[in-house]
């Protein structure tokens, strides 16, 4: 190869960034042209520097590697090599990265304990993949997406409001006091965050779909929100919303739930994410029965922004924890028994 391969290193660990610089700078055919400490910075530098190859961590602050990867593949497409311990411990994350367009992956060495992968081995593997990635540059689909993206015009969402419902203990029974009120052609989407383990939420969504007028699905990564549909947050993950690039359309971003002492899925995380991407005054927040206070912060912020908030009353709550916390913090405009919540929402929407 006549010229050096330009590489952008993306990792939130200063130690790993320095180690990667040392590894790659030792090769006469590779030049490190930039460093990024998080996903947002990675997208900016990918556009600015136009690297030949990017090495990217998965777990990072502000914007994780999977989300960053999607933006880069649409805005500044180039081969991306995932460099993360999650490629060893979590095959699902690796496969998702590869499906989203990553070129390949290398297992990041651990810096703790005795199971440290030798840097010499990582160096050889990483350099081989960087050379292969730079030589391939086979990204026609990504370039086509980027070209189409530039032609997209801002489009308005096909609904006036979004409803987000949080519930925990006693949820499967309680939601059946509310959701049957909404017809199949209900003109807004509903996001349902039920505290439930992984592998249970898909069956829960299927059961609701069989018993409700509205269509019910388990939310999936990059799924666009549509009116007339109830989206069940997947268990064991966190459900975020984002704007599809180049439009105002809302879509989901499903990410690993790595936060300590936080429910997966978390009502607060979904509510606060929605507030960042949709006008607060057009959000209806509902918090139902459950232990703890998840969702209280989100309800407070929705109400502050002018949205409608409803907390289930103690009268019908199986566990008066989550809705009570929202009410005590001023996050509930209405405190109602579950059997009155559906009709209240209908009057607000229709």
C-alpha angles and dihedrals in degrees: 000000000000099000131039121265108248111225131190114202117210117188134129092216115088088201092055092045090055092045092051091048089053093048097047099037087060089069117082091209097055131070123188104218100175150001130220126192099197143012096269092053089046092058092047094049094043089058094042101042102031095212123199092227136009127207109205139189118217105214109058137141125258094013124017124227097257093054092044090050091056093051093047093049089055102037105030108007118201136137112289124199114201112223109186144122086236090073086068102037100034117039090179092064091048093050091048090053091050091048090052091056109276112152097219143316141243124197111247114232116247116243093198132074127354100302095087115154107227111257089223090063092046090048093055095045094045096047092049091053093045091053091046092047093049091048094051103048086166101157107131094135092052093047090050090052090050091050092049090047092061090056095051117108125210109274129195121237115256094236136062098216144019122217119208119189125190123194141155132167110035092010102133090058097039097051088058087066089060116024098058088066091071118085125225091257094050102155099224136058122246124212113203118196109190118176098239135139124259114276092029100075096065090056090044091054091047092051092050090048090057094050106037133071091229123074112257126199137163108255115250134193114282092005109150117230114244133183118258094035134108114210117204114207110239116248119247093024138077120248117216131173125222138169115262106245114272095010143068091239114127119229135170129257112198112199139177114275101234100148115113120239092005124120118248104244099029122200092207094052093052095043094048091046091052090051089058093055107030132045111269092221088062095052125095111200121196126184120191140180119324148118119270131006107290108145097024093104092048092050091051092052094046091052092046089055093052100263126137116258128190126185123192113248125240088249094077103016113115086204115016096207114101096037091044091053091052092048094048091051093051095254097124121079089180130026107198141162112258094252091062098047098078095053091046091055092046091055090050096049105034 
